[in-house]
Amino acid sequence: MFLKTHKTASSTILNILYRFSESHNLSTALPEGSRVHLGYPWFFVTRYVEGLKQDAHLQHHFNIMCN
């Protein structure tokens, strides 16, 4: 998991992670809509992820969680 912070070259690291996940066909959890986080510091739930809905019966697997 990568949490972006200001003034620490985090945009560069974030872009490296995006490119790595794309070139290795990995699933990446990105914030939904105008959200800027994935629920941090609270518990992670799938409704925070772009394109996924909350479903207690489905198991989702993410290789990388960014932003």
CHARMM-style PDB file with segment names, atoms N, HN, CA, C and O in Angstrom:
ATOM      1  N   MET     1       0.850  -1.171   0.000  1.00  0.00      PROA
ATOM      2  CA  MET     1       0.000   0.000   0.000  1.00  0.00      PROA
ATOM      3  C   MET     1       0.891   1.227   0.000  1.00  0.00      PROA
ATOM      4  O   MET     1       1.915   1.270   0.682  1.00  0.00      PROA
ATOM      5  N   PHE     2       0.494   2.212  -0.765  1.00  0.00      PROA
ATOM      6  HN  PHE     2      -0.338   2.177  -1.319  1.00  0.00      PROA
ATOM      7  CA  PHE     2       1.259   3.454  -0.858  1.00  0.00      PROA
ATOM      8  C   PHE     2       0.343   4.620  -0.544  1.00  0.00      PROA
ATOM      9  O   PHE     2      -0.697   4.791  -1.179  1.00  0.00      PROA
ATOM     10  N   LEU     3       0.728   5.417   0.432  1.00  0.00      PROA
ATOM     11  HN  LEU     3       1.573   5.278   0.949  1.00  0.00      PROA
ATOM     12  CA  LEU     3      -0.022   6.612   0.814  1.00  0.00      PROA
ATOM     13  C   LEU     3       0.784   7.828   0.390  1.00  0.00      PROA
ATOM     14  O   LEU     3       1.895   8.052   0.872  1.00  0.00      PROA
ATOM     15  N   LYS     4       0.216   8.605  -0.512  1.00  0.00      PROA
ATOM     16  HN  LYS     4      -0.686   8.423  -0.903  1.00  0.00      PROA
ATOM     17  CA  LYS     4       0.914   9.772  -1.068  1.00  0.00      PROA
ATOM     18  C   LYS     4       0.973  10.904  -0.047  1.00  0.00      PROA
ATOM     19  O   LYS     4      -0.030  11.239   0.582  1.00  0.00      PROA
ATOM     20  N   THR     5       2.157  11.486   0.108  1.00  0.00      PROA
ATOM     21  HN  THR     5       2.972  11.213  -0.404  1.00  0.00      PROA
ATOM     22  CA  THR     5       2.345  12.633   0.997  1.00  0.00      PROA
ATOM     23  C   THR     5       3.014  13.758   0.201  1.00  0.00      PROA
ATOM     24  O   THR     5       3.634  13.510  -0.833  1.00  0.00      PROA
ATOM     25  N   HSD     6       2.887  14.964   0.676  1.00  0.00      PROA
ATOM     26  HN  HSD     6       2.384  15.167   1.516  1.00  0.00      PROA
ATOM     27  CA  HSD     6       3.404  16.124  -0.040  1.00  0.00      PROA
ATOM     28  C   HSD     6       4.904  16.312   0.173  1.00  0.00      PROA
ATOM     29  O   HSD     6       5.436  16.039   1.249  1.00  0.00      PROA
ATOM     30  N   LYS     7       5.567  16.782  -0.874  1.00  0.00      PROA
ATOM     31  HN  LYS     7       5.135  17.004  -1.748  1.00  0.00      PROA
ATOM     32  CA  LYS     7       6.978  17.177  -0.855  1.00  0.00      PROA
ATOM     33  C   LYS     7       7.932  16.039  -0.494  1.00  0.00      PROA
ATOM     34  O   LYS     7       8.939  16.258   0.179  1.00  0.00      PROA
ATOM     35  N   THR     8       7.610  14.814  -0.947  1.00  0.00      PROA
ATOM     36  HN  THR     8       6.792  14.636  -1.493  1.00  0.00      PROA
ATOM     37  CA  THR     8       8.490  13.672  -0.664  1.00  0.00      PROA
ATOM     38  C   THR     8       8.723  12.826  -1.905  1.00  0.00      PROA
ATOM     39  O   THR     8       9.011  11.635  -1.794  1.00  0.00      PROA
ATOM     40  N   ALA     9       8.603  13.421  -3.083  1.00  0.00      PROA
ATOM     41  HN  ALA     9       8.369  14.389  -3.174  1.00  0.00      PROA
ATOM     42  CA  ALA     9       8.734  12.726  -4.380  1.00  0.00      PROA
ATOM     43  C   ALA     9       7.659  11.660  -4.547  1.00  0.00      PROA
ATOM     44  O   ALA     9       7.846  10.701  -5.295  1.00  0.00      PROA
ATOM     45  N   SER    10       6.539  11.821  -3.858  1.00  0.00      PROA
ATOM     46  HN  SER    10       6.387  12.601  -3.250  1.00  0.00      PROA
ATOM     47  CA  SER    10       5.485  10.805  -3.893  1.00  0.00      PROA
ATOM     48  C   SER    10       4.788  10.726  -5.246  1.00  0.00      PROA
ATOM     49  O   SER    10       4.326   9.650  -5.624  1.00  0.00      PROA
ATOM     50  N   SER    11       4.697  11.822  -5.985  1.00  0.00      PROA
ATOM     51  HN  SER    11       5.073  12.696  -5.678  1.00  0.00      PROA
ATOM     52  CA  SER    11       4.095  11.775  -7.320  1.00  0.00      PROA
ATOM     53  C   SER    11       4.939  10.917  -8.261  1.00  0.00      PROA
ATOM     54  O   SER    11       4.400  10.178  -9.084  1.00  0.00      PROA
ATOM     55  N   THR    12       6.239  11.014  -8.139  1.00  0.00      PROA
ATOM     56  HN  THR    12       6.677  11.614  -7.470  1.00  0.00      PROA
ATOM     57  CA  THR    12       7.140  10.195  -8.945  1.00  0.00      PROA
ATOM     58  C   THR    12       6.978   8.722  -8.598  1.00  0.00      PROA
ATOM     59  O   THR    12       6.872   7.885  -9.495  1.00  0.00      PROA
ATOM     60  N   ILE    13       6.958   8.398  -7.323  1.00  0.00      PROA
ATOM     61  HN  ILE    13       7.044   9.078  -6.595  1.00  0.00      PROA
ATOM     62  CA  ILE    13       6.784   7.015  -6.871  1.00  0.00      PROA
ATOM     63  C   ILE    13       5.423   6.491  -7.310  1.00  0.00      PROA
ATOM     64  O   ILE    13       5.317   5.345  -7.746  1.00  0.00      PROA
ATOM     65  N   LEU    14       4.388   7.304  -7.204  1.00  0.00      PROA
ATOM     66  HN  LEU    14       4.473   8.235  -6.850  1.00  0.00      PROA
ATOM     67  CA  LEU    14       3.045   6.903  -7.610  1.00  0.00      PROA
ATOM     68  C   LEU    14       3.012   6.552  -9.101  1.00  0.00      PROA
ATOM     69  O   LEU    14       2.424   5.540  -9.483  1.00  0.00      PROA
ATOM     70  N   ASN    15       3.629   7.367  -9.932  1.00  0.00      PROA
ATOM     71  HN  ASN    15       4.107   8.189  -9.622  1.00  0.00      PROA
ATOM     72  CA  ASN    15       3.689   7.081 -11.365  1.00  0.00      PROA
ATOM     73  C   ASN    15       4.476   5.814 -11.667  1.00  0.00      PROA
ATOM     74  O   ASN    15       4.114   5.064 -12.574  1.00  0.00      PROA
ATOM     75  N   ILE    16       5.535   5.569 -10.929  1.00  0.00      PROA
ATOM     76  HN  ILE    16       5.829   6.178 -10.192  1.00  0.00      PROA
ATOM     77  CA  ILE    16       6.305   4.325 -11.094  1.00  0.00      PROA
ATOM     78  C   ILE    16       5.424   3.126 -10.747  1.00  0.00      PROA
ATOM     79  O   ILE    16       5.440   2.122 -11.459  1.00  0.00      PROA
ATOM     80  N   LEU    17       4.664   3.219  -9.671  1.00  0.00      PROA
ATOM     81  HN  LEU    17       4.651   4.034  -9.092  1.00  0.00      PROA
ATOM     82  CA  LEU    17       3.764   2.126  -9.278  1.00  0.00      PROA
ATOM     83  C   LEU    17       2.674   1.902 -10.321  1.00  0.00      PROA
ATOM     84  O   LEU    17       2.360   0.755 -10.642  1.00  0.00      PROA
ATOM     85  N   TYR    18       2.098   2.964 -10.851  1.00  0.00      PROA
ATOM     86  HN  TYR    18       2.353   3.895 -10.590  1.00  0.00      PROA
ATOM     87  CA  TYR    18       1.082   2.835 -11.900  1.00  0.00      PROA
ATOM     88  C   TYR    18       1.656   2.135 -13.130  1.00  0.00      PROA
ATOM     89  O   TYR    18       1.031   1.226 -13.676  1.00  0.00      PROA
ATOM     90  N   ARG    19       2.815   2.546 -13.555  1.00  0.00      PROA
ATOM     91  HN  ARG    19       3.322   3.285 -13.111  1.00  0.00      PROA
ATOM     92  CA  ARG    19       3.437   1.955 -14.746  1.00  0.00      PROA
ATOM     93  C   ARG    19       3.821   0.499 -14.498  1.00  0.00      PROA
ATOM     94  O   ARG    19       3.649  -0.347 -15.376  1.00  0.00      PROA
ATOM     95  N   PHE    20       4.338   0.204 -13.310  1.00  0.00      PROA
ATOM     96  HN  PHE    20       4.478   0.892 -12.597  1.00  0.00      PROA
ATOM     97  CA  PHE    20       4.700  -1.165 -12.962  1.00  0.00      PROA
ATOM     98  C   PHE    20       3.467  -2.066 -12.983  1.00  0.00      PROA
ATOM     99  O   PHE    20       3.501  -3.160 -13.545  1.00  0.00      PROA
ATOM    100  N   SER    21       2.380  -1.600 -12.368  1.00  0.00      PROA
ATOM    101  HN  SER    21       2.352  -0.711 -11.911  1.00  0.00      PROA
ATOM    102  CA  SER    21       1.161  -2.423 -12.316  1.00  0.00      PROA
ATOM    103  C   SER    21       0.579  -2.628 -13.710  1.00  0.00      PROA
ATOM    104  O   SER    21       0.061  -3.704 -14.010  1.00  0.00      PROA
ATOM    105  N   GLU    22       0.655  -1.619 -14.559  1.00  0.00      PROA
ATOM    106  HN  GLU    22       1.075  -0.745 -14.316  1.00  0.00      PROA
ATOM    107  CA  GLU    22       0.131  -1.746 -15.914  1.00  0.00      PROA
ATOM    108  C   GLU    22       0.981  -2.705 -16.751  1.00  0.00      PROA
ATOM    109  O   GLU    22       0.440  -3.526 -17.491  1.00  0.00      PROA
ATOM    110  N   SER    23       2.284  -2.608 -16.639  1.00  0.00      PROA
ATOM    111  HN  SER    23       2.724  -1.942 -16.038  1.00  0.00      PROA
ATOM    112  CA  SER    23       3.163  -3.471 -17.441  1.00  0.00      PROA
ATOM    113  C   SER    23       3.171  -4.921 -16.971  1.00  0.00      PROA
ATOM    114  O   SER    23       3.520  -5.815 -17.742  1.00  0.00      PROA
ATOM    115  N   HSD    24       2.788  -5.170 -15.703  1.00  0.00      PROA
ATOM    116  HN  HSD    24       2.505  -4.444 -15.076  1.00  0.00      PROA
ATOM    117  CA  HSD    24       2.749  -6.529 -15.162  1.00  0.00      PROA
ATOM    118  C   HSD    24       1.320  -7.051 -14.992  1.00  0.00      PROA
ATOM    119  O   HSD    24       1.104  -8.079 -14.351  1.00  0.00      PROA
ATOM    120  N   ASN    25       0.341  -6.335 -15.571  1.00  0.00      PROA
ATOM    121  HN  ASN    25       0.517  -5.500 -16.092  1.00  0.00      PROA
ATOM    122  CA  ASN    25      -1.063  -6.745 -15.547  1.00  0.00      PROA
ATOM    123  C   ASN    25      -1.572  -7.003 -14.120  1.00  0.00      PROA
ATOM    124  O   ASN    25      -2.213  -8.021 -13.859  1.00  0.00      PROA
ATOM    125  N   LEU    26      -1.282  -6.080 -13.208  1.00  0.00      PROA
ATOM    126  HN  LEU    26      -0.761  -5.253 -13.420  1.00  0.00      PROA
ATOM    127  CA  LEU    26      -1.710  -6.193 -11.818  1.00  0.00      PROA
ATOM    128  C   LEU    26      -2.965  -5.368 -11.593  1.00  0.00      PROA
ATOM    129  O   LEU    26      -3.212  -4.396 -12.306  1.00  0.00      PROA
ATOM    130  N   SER    27      -3.756  -5.755 -10.604  1.00  0.00      PROA
ATOM    131  HN  SER    27      -3.555  -6.545 -10.024  1.00  0.00      PROA
ATOM    132  CA  SER    27      -4.961  -4.981 -10.283  1.00  0.00      PROA
ATOM    133  C   SER    27      -4.602  -3.890  -9.281  1.00  0.00      PROA
ATOM    134  O   SER    27      -3.933  -4.143  -8.279  1.00  0.00      PROA
ATOM    135  N   THR    28      -5.053  -2.683  -9.567  1.00  0.00      PROA
ATOM    136  HN  THR    28      -5.596  -2.477 -10.381  1.00  0.00      PROA
ATOM    137  CA  THR    28      -4.744  -1.524  -8.741  1.00  0.00      PROA
ATOM    138  C   THR    28      -6.029  -0.907  -8.218  1.00  0.00      PROA
ATOM    139  O   THR    28      -6.951  -0.645  -8.990  1.00  0.00      PROA
ATOM    140  N   ALA    29      -6.098  -0.673  -6.921  1.00  0.00      PROA
ATOM    141  HN  ALA    29      -5.349  -0.886  -6.294  1.00  0.00      PROA
ATOM    142  CA  ALA    29      -7.254  -0.019  -6.308  1.00  0.00      PROA
ATOM    143  C   ALA    29      -7.017   1.486  -6.322  1.00  0.00      PROA
ATOM    144  O   ALA    29      -6.060   1.983  -5.728  1.00  0.00      PROA
ATOM    145  N   LEU    30      -7.905   2.205  -7.009  1.00  0.00      PROA
ATOM    146  HN  LEU    30      -8.682   1.802  -7.492  1.00  0.00      PROA
ATOM    147  CA  LEU    30      -7.821   3.661  -7.089  1.00  0.00      PROA
ATOM    148  C   LEU    30      -9.058   4.266  -6.436  1.00  0.00      PROA
ATOM    149  O   LEU    30     -10.124   3.651  -6.472  1.00  0.00      PROA
ATOM    150  N   PRO    31      -8.948   5.447  -5.841  1.00  0.00      PROA
ATOM    151  CA  PRO    31     -10.097   6.080  -5.194  1.00  0.00      PROA
ATOM    152  C   PRO    31     -11.217   6.379  -6.185  1.00  0.00      PROA
ATOM    153  O   PRO    31     -10.963   6.740  -7.334  1.00  0.00      PROA
ATOM    154  N   GLU    32     -12.457   6.226  -5.729  1.00  0.00      PROA
ATOM    155  HN  GLU    32     -12.663   5.933  -4.795  1.00  0.00      PROA
ATOM    156  CA  GLU    32     -13.621   6.467  -6.569  1.00  0.00      PROA
ATOM    157  C   GLU    32     -13.927   7.956  -6.699  1.00  0.00      PROA
ATOM    158  O   GLU    32     -13.828   8.711  -5.731  1.00  0.00      PROA
ATOM    159  N   GLY    33     -14.297   8.362  -7.902  1.00  0.00      PROA
ATOM    160  HN  GLY    33     -14.377   7.750  -8.688  1.00  0.00      PROA
ATOM    161  CA  GLY    33     -14.771   9.719  -8.155  1.00  0.00      PROA
ATOM    162  C   GLY    33     -13.820  10.797  -7.678  1.00  0.00      PROA
ATOM    163  O   GLY    33     -12.642  10.808  -8.034  1.00  0.00      PROA
ATOM    164  N   SER    34     -14.348  11.706  -6.864  1.00  0.00      PROA
ATOM    165  HN  SER    34     -15.305  11.697  -6.575  1.00  0.00      PROA
ATOM    166  CA  SER    34     -13.539  12.828  -6.391  1.00  0.00      PROA
ATOM    167  C   SER    34     -12.862  12.537  -5.052  1.00  0.00      PROA
ATOM    168  O   SER    34     -12.242  13.423  -4.464  1.00  0.00      PROA
ATOM    169  N   ARG    35     -12.978  11.318  -4.580  1.00  0.00      PROA
ATOM    170  HN  ARG    35     -13.482  10.598  -5.058  1.00  0.00      PROA
ATOM    171  CA  ARG    35     -12.294  10.961  -3.326  1.00  0.00      PROA
ATOM    172  C   ARG    35     -10.786  11.044  -3.529  1.00  0.00      PROA
ATOM    173  O   ARG    35     -10.281  10.765  -4.617  1.00  0.00      PROA
ATOM    174  N   VAL    36     -10.092  11.417  -2.508  1.00  0.00      PROA
ATOM    175  HN  VAL    36     -10.502  11.644  -1.625  1.00  0.00      PROA
ATOM    176  CA  VAL    36      -8.638  11.513  -2.601  1.00  0.00      PROA
ATOM    177  C   VAL    36      -7.952  10.449  -1.753  1.00  0.00      PROA
ATOM    178  O   VAL    36      -6.727  10.444  -1.634  1.00  0.00      PROA
ATOM    179  N   HSD    37      -8.732   9.553  -1.166  1.00  0.00      PROA
ATOM    180  HN  HSD    37      -9.727   9.557  -1.263  1.00  0.00      PROA
ATOM    181  CA  HSD    37      -8.149   8.497  -0.336  1.00  0.00      PROA
ATOM    182  C   HSD    37      -9.019   7.253  -0.434  1.00  0.00      PROA
ATOM    183  O   HSD    37     -10.123   7.299  -0.976  1.00  0.00      PROA
ATOM    184  N   LEU    38      -8.521   6.154   0.086  1.00  0.00      PROA
ATOM    185  HN  LEU    38      -7.624   6.117   0.526  1.00  0.00      PROA
ATOM    186  CA  LEU    38      -9.240   4.875   0.085  1.00  0.00      PROA
ATOM    187  C   LEU    38      -9.790   4.566   1.477  1.00  0.00      PROA
ATOM    188  O   LEU    38      -9.857   3.402   1.873  1.00  0.00      PROA
ATOM    189  N   GLY    39     -10.178   5.590   2.213  1.00  0.00      PROA
ATOM    190  HN  GLY    39     -10.124   6.536   1.892  1.00  0.00      PROA
ATOM    191  CA  GLY    39     -10.759   5.394   3.531  1.00  0.00      PROA
ATOM    192  C   GLY    39      -9.794   5.599   4.684  1.00  0.00      PROA
ATOM    193  O   GLY    39     -10.211   5.611   5.842  1.00  0.00      PROA
ATOM    194  N   TYR    40      -8.514   5.760   4.387  1.00  0.00      PROA
ATOM    195  HN  TYR    40      -8.175   5.750   3.446  1.00  0.00      PROA
ATOM    196  CA  TYR    40      -7.514   5.936   5.443  1.00  0.00      PROA
ATOM    197  C   TYR    40      -7.872   7.143   6.302  1.00  0.00      PROA
ATOM    198  O   TYR    40      -8.234   8.176   5.740  1.00  0.00      PROA
ATOM    199  N   PRO    41      -7.794   7.075   7.622  1.00  0.00      PROA
ATOM    200  CA  PRO    41      -7.253   6.021   8.466  1.00  0.00      PROA
ATOM    201  C   PRO    41      -8.302   5.004   8.930  1.00  0.00      PROA
ATOM    202  O   PRO    41      -8.014   4.202   9.818  1.00  0.00      PROA
ATOM    203  N   TRP    42      -9.493   5.017   8.360  1.00  0.00      PROA
ATOM    204  HN  TRP    42      -9.726   5.668   7.638  1.00  0.00      PROA
ATOM    205  CA  TRP    42     -10.527   4.049   8.740  1.00  0.00      PROA
ATOM    206  C   TRP    42     -10.339   2.750   7.972  1.00  0.00      PROA
ATOM    207  O   TRP    42      -9.462   2.651   7.113  1.00  0.00      PROA
ATOM    208  N   PHE    43     -11.157   1.763   8.280  1.00  0.00      PROA
ATOM    209  HN  PHE    43     -11.869   1.843   8.978  1.00  0.00      PROA
ATOM    210  CA  PHE    43     -11.068   0.473   7.605  1.00  0.00      PROA
ATOM    211  C   PHE    43     -11.372   0.605   6.124  1.00  0.00      PROA
ATOM    212  O   PHE    43     -12.211   1.410   5.720  1.00  0.00      PROA
ATOM    213  N   PHE    44     -10.692  -0.185   5.328  1.00  0.00      PROA
ATOM    214  HN  PHE    44     -10.011  -0.839   5.656  1.00  0.00      PROA
ATOM    215  CA  PHE    44     -10.878  -0.191   3.890  1.00  0.00      PROA
ATOM    216  C   PHE    44     -12.160  -0.957   3.533  1.00  0.00      PROA
ATOM    217  O   PHE    44     -12.383  -2.061   4.029  1.00  0.00      PROA
ATOM    218  N   VAL    45     -12.998  -0.369   2.673  1.00  0.00      PROA
ATOM    219  HN  VAL    45     -12.816   0.528   2.270  1.00  0.00      PROA
ATOM    220  CA  VAL    45     -14.174  -1.050   2.133  1.00  0.00      PROA
ATOM    221  C   VAL    45     -14.187  -0.829   0.625  1.00  0.00      PROA
ATOM    222  O   VAL    45     -13.679   0.182   0.139  1.00  0.00      PROA
ATOM    223  N   THR    46     -14.769  -1.773  -0.116  1.00  0.00      PROA
ATOM    224  HN  THR    46     -15.182  -2.594   0.280  1.00  0.00      PROA
ATOM    225  CA  THR    46     -14.694  -1.720  -1.576  1.00  0.00      PROA
ATOM    226  C   THR    46     -15.438  -0.541  -2.182  1.00  0.00      PROA
ATOM    227  O   THR    46     -15.156  -0.169  -3.321  1.00  0.00      PROA
ATOM    228  N   ARG    47     -16.376   0.059  -1.465  1.00  0.00      PROA
ATOM    229  HN  ARG    47     -16.605  -0.243  -0.540  1.00  0.00      PROA
ATOM    230  CA  ARG    47     -17.104   1.193  -2.058  1.00  0.00      PROA
ATOM    231  C   ARG    47     -16.209   2.408  -2.286  1.00  0.00      PROA
ATOM    232  O   ARG    47     -16.593   3.323  -3.015  1.00  0.00      PROA
ATOM    233  N   TYR    48     -15.026   2.435  -1.679  1.00  0.00      PROA
ATOM    234  HN  TYR    48     -14.714   1.692  -1.087  1.00  0.00      PROA
ATOM    235  CA  TYR    48     -14.074   3.520  -1.904  1.00  0.00      PROA
ATOM    236  C   TYR    48     -13.306   3.354  -3.215  1.00  0.00      PROA
ATOM    237  O   TYR    48     -12.653   4.292  -3.671  1.00  0.00      PROA
ATOM    238  N   VAL    49     -13.379   2.159  -3.828  1.00  0.00      PROA
ATOM    239  HN  VAL    49     -13.909   1.397  -3.458  1.00  0.00      PROA
ATOM    240  CA  VAL    49     -12.584   1.845  -5.020  1.00  0.00      PROA
ATOM    241  C   VAL    49     -13.375   2.143  -6.290  1.00  0.00      PROA
ATOM    242  O   VAL    49     -14.554   1.804  -6.400  1.00  0.00      PROA
ATOM    243  N   GLU    50     -12.714   2.776  -7.233  1.00  0.00      PROA
ATOM    244  HN  GLU    50     -11.757   3.052  -7.144  1.00  0.00      PROA
ATOM    245  CA  GLU    50     -13.308   3.093  -8.526  1.00  0.00      PROA
ATOM    246  C   GLU    50     -13.798   1.820  -9.211  1.00  0.00      PROA
ATOM    247  O   GLU    50     -13.035   0.870  -9.386  1.00  0.00      PROA
ATOM    248  N   GLY    51     -15.079   1.805  -9.600  1.00  0.00      PROA
ATOM    249  HN  GLY    51     -15.699   2.577  -9.458  1.00  0.00      PROA
ATOM    250  CA  GLY    51     -15.636   0.702 -10.370  1.00  0.00      PROA
ATOM    251  C   GLY    51     -16.138  -0.483  -9.581  1.00  0.00      PROA
ATOM    252  O   GLY    51     -16.636  -1.435 -10.181  1.00  0.00      PROA
ATOM    253  N   LEU    52     -16.030  -0.472  -8.247  1.00  0.00      PROA
ATOM    254  HN  LEU    52     -15.625   0.301  -7.760  1.00  0.00      PROA
ATOM    255  CA  LEU    52     -16.506  -1.596  -7.437  1.00  0.00      PROA
ATOM    256  C   LEU    52     -17.631  -1.154  -6.522  1.00  0.00      PROA
ATOM    257  O   LEU    52     -17.661  -0.009  -6.069  1.00  0.00      PROA
ATOM    258  N   LYS    53     -18.547  -2.055  -6.254  1.00  0.00      PROA
ATOM    259  HN  LYS    53     -18.522  -2.984  -6.622  1.00  0.00      PROA
ATOM    260  CA  LYS    53     -19.637  -1.800  -5.320  1.00  0.00      PROA
ATOM    261  C   LYS    53     -19.442  -2.666  -4.089  1.00  0.00      PROA
ATOM    262  O   LYS    53     -18.818  -3.724  -4.168  1.00  0.00      PROA
ATOM    263  N   GLN    54     -19.962  -2.234  -2.961  1.00  0.00      PROA
ATOM    264  HN  GLN    54     -20.469  -1.374  -2.897  1.00  0.00      PROA
ATOM    265  CA  GLN    54     -19.870  -2.987  -1.711  1.00  0.00      PROA
ATOM    266  C   GLN    54     -20.696  -4.254  -1.849  1.00  0.00      PROA
ATOM    267  O   GLN    54     -21.893  -4.177  -2.126  1.00  0.00      PROA
ATOM    268  N   ASP    55     -20.091  -5.410  -1.663  1.00  0.00      PROA
ATOM    269  HN  ASP    55     -19.119  -5.472  -1.438  1.00  0.00      PROA
ATOM    270  CA  ASP    55     -20.778  -6.690  -1.745  1.00  0.00      PROA
ATOM    271  C   ASP    55     -20.123  -7.643  -0.757  1.00  0.00      PROA
ATOM    272  O   ASP    55     -18.955  -8.001  -0.910  1.00  0.00      PROA
ATOM    273  N   ALA    56     -20.871  -8.048   0.248  1.00  0.00      PROA
ATOM    274  HN  ALA    56     -21.820  -7.758   0.372  1.00  0.00      PROA
ATOM    275  CA  ALA    56     -20.329  -8.900   1.301  1.00  0.00      PROA
ATOM    276  C   ALA    56     -20.006 -10.303   0.793  1.00  0.00      PROA
ATOM    277  O   ALA    56     -19.224 -11.015   1.423  1.00  0.00      PROA
ATOM    278  N   HSD    57     -20.591 -10.716  -0.333  1.00  0.00      PROA
ATOM    279  HN  HSD    57     -21.226 -10.138  -0.845  1.00  0.00      PROA
ATOM    280  CA  HSD    57     -20.403 -12.079  -0.827  1.00  0.00      PROA
ATOM    281  C   HSD    57     -19.205 -12.222  -1.762  1.00  0.00      PROA
ATOM    282  O   HSD    57     -18.764 -13.342  -2.020  1.00  0.00      PROA
ATOM    283  N   LEU    58     -18.675 -11.125  -2.271  1.00  0.00      PROA
ATOM    284  HN  LEU    58     -19.034 -10.215  -2.061  1.00  0.00      PROA
ATOM    285  CA  LEU    58     -17.560 -11.185  -3.205  1.00  0.00      PROA
ATOM    286  C   LEU    58     -16.241 -10.882  -2.512  1.00  0.00      PROA
ATOM    287  O   LEU    58     -16.157 -10.022  -1.635  1.00  0.00      PROA
ATOM    288  N   GLN    59     -15.225 -11.604  -2.925  1.00  0.00      PROA
ATOM    289  HN  GLN    59     -15.292 -12.303  -3.637  1.00  0.00      PROA
ATOM    290  CA  GLN    59     -13.875 -11.343  -2.440  1.00  0.00      PROA
ATOM    291  C   GLN    59     -13.114 -10.635  -3.561  1.00  0.00      PROA
ATOM    292  O   GLN    59     -13.069 -11.135  -4.684  1.00  0.00      PROA
ATOM    293  N   HSD    60     -12.529  -9.506  -3.277  1.00  0.00      PROA
ATOM    294  HN  HSD    60     -12.565  -9.100  -2.364  1.00  0.00      PROA
ATOM    295  CA  HSD    60     -11.770  -8.756  -4.263  1.00  0.00      PROA
ATOM    296  C   HSD    60     -10.299  -8.834  -3.907  1.00  0.00      PROA
ATOM    297  O   HSD    60      -9.929  -8.800  -2.734  1.00  0.00      PROA
ATOM    298  N   HSD    61      -9.477  -8.938  -4.914  1.00  0.00      PROA
ATOM    299  HN  HSD    61      -9.778  -8.965  -5.868  1.00  0.00      PROA
ATOM    300  CA  HSD    61      -8.039  -9.015  -4.731  1.00  0.00      PROA
ATOM    301  C   HSD    61      -7.369  -7.845  -5.446  1.00  0.00      PROA
ATOM    302  O   HSD    61      -7.589  -7.624  -6.636  1.00  0.00      PROA
ATOM    303  N   PHE    62      -6.556  -7.106  -4.713  1.00  0.00      PROA
ATOM    304  HN  PHE    62      -6.377  -7.286  -3.746  1.00  0.00      PROA
ATOM    305  CA  PHE    62      -5.808  -6.010  -5.293  1.00  0.00      PROA
ATOM    306  C   PHE    62      -4.327  -6.251  -5.048  1.00  0.00      PROA
ATOM    307  O   PHE    62      -3.916  -6.624  -3.949  1.00  0.00      PROA
ATOM    308  N   ASN    63      -3.538  -6.031  -6.082  1.00  0.00      PROA
ATOM    309  HN  ASN    63      -3.872  -5.728  -6.975  1.00  0.00      PROA
ATOM    310  CA  ASN    63      -2.089  -6.147  -5.932  1.00  0.00      PROA
ATOM    311  C   ASN    63      -1.489  -4.857  -5.392  1.00  0.00      PROA
ATOM    312  O   ASN    63      -0.531  -4.884  -4.620  1.00  0.00      PROA
ATOM    313  N   ILE    64      -2.064  -3.717  -5.808  1.00  0.00      PROA
ATOM    314  HN  ILE    64      -2.842  -3.695  -6.436  1.00  0.00      PROA
ATOM    315  CA  ILE    64      -1.533  -2.418  -5.411  1.00  0.00      PROA
ATOM    316  C   ILE    64      -2.690  -1.491  -5.042  1.00  0.00      PROA
ATOM    317  O   ILE    64      -3.704  -1.437  -5.739  1.00  0.00      PROA
ATOM    318  N   MET    65      -2.527  -0.774  -3.952  1.00  0.00      PROA
ATOM    319  HN  MET    65      -1.704  -0.817  -3.386  1.00  0.00      PROA
ATOM    320  CA  MET    65      -3.497   0.259  -3.541  1.00  0.00      PROA
ATOM    321  C   MET    65      -2.738   1.568  -3.527  1.00  0.00      PROA
ATOM    322  O   MET    65      -1.746   1.708  -2.811  1.00  0.00      PROA
ATOM    323  N   CYS    66      -3.201   2.535  -4.320  1.00  0.00      PROA
ATOM    324  HN  CYS    66      -4.007   2.422  -4.902  1.00  0.00      PROA
ATOM    325  CA  CYS    66      -2.474   3.798  -4.445  1.00  0.00      PROA
ATOM    326  C   CYS    66      -3.347   4.995  -4.138  1.00  0.00      PROA
ATOM    327  O   CYS    66      -4.551   5.003  -4.392  1.00  0.00      PROA
ATOM    328  N   ASN    67      -2.699   6.007  -3.583  1.00  0.00      PROA
ATOM    329  HN  ASN    67      -1.721   6.000  -3.377  1.00  0.00      PROA
ATOM    330  CA  ASN    67      -3.305   7.307  -3.318  1.00  0.00      PROA
ATOM    331  C   ASN    67      -4.233   7.235  -2.151  1.00  0.00      PROA
ATOM    332  OT1 ASN    67      -4.837   8.241  -1.779  1.00  0.00      PROA
TER     333      ASN     67
END
